């Protein structure tokens, strides 16, 4: 969804991205993010400031790109033997990660430096990919499954909405209630 | 939810807010928001820049406060004679307003200049108040009603999530599908 060209793994572009992202993470830990500047990141990463401005636009877009990368799932959802068990476990973990203080900071950064919505779109695509893995597994087991977009609406959206807009209850029982509503099989759940 | 003291209507504080908000709206129309500065807003509003810094912190927080004010509903939801009709009409209008270009810009501004989440919380409270009006009316008619928080999860959250994170289908039929899921009365819908 990004208008930027694909990054070839191992190419110069990928190496620049890796060193600049690492520099941001280190410097945020050392000096805090309010003191961060593009020249400081460039010096640490061993690139020129203009390389950063050309590729990321400004510091806020760079912080957004780094945040999206931190929100990328590190592993496939666990296989616990049934759709319901897999979705419960995934939803609980997603809620935990997103509602944690670092998760909230990354979501915020991802949205702030994202004038055209492509960074936020990547966050949503990560969640959809994880859900797709769980659903494909359930299909192989012969279980009926809801559609990915329905799980986005009924599980992902309420969690993200409450994190951003409506403080309150965000616990494992809430995650499981949302899953119940997504897999309950009433008319309109879009089973395929 | 704001830590700031209540504003007494008609008092000096309310007059300052009104003139500063009006100045922001006028100047955004005249010079565009990227050219806006606090001294420019102060001059137009007839206050000192320090009045603005003291009350709003910085330009981004002021823009956020103005955006939240623009997101405040102007009227009660229409009374169309039944819960379903009222919710359909309200959800369609909410989707239209939030997904419009100005709506998206206000949501974005509201989130950006909002370090402690109180502005986003006000947006969510406006939606909950509108829903409460619809539900109270249905209770007076003798209709069974779901809980407000369930409507937030099932109608408001998916609309806001898709606006912020997942471009795609945002039309009246989608709004009505969300309402169907909220009022379908299956176990777990939290009827009271």
Interface residues (C-beta under 8 A of the other chain):
Chain A: X108 X111 X112 X117 X120 X121 X123 X124 X152 X153 X154 X156 X157 X158 X160 X161 X162 X164 X165 X166 X167 X177 X178 X180 X181 X184 X186 X187 X188 X189
Chain B: X108 X111 X112 X117 X120 X121 X123 X124 X152 X153 X154 X156 X157 X158 X160 X161 X162 X164 X165 X166 X167 X177 X178 X180 X181 X184 X186 X187 X188
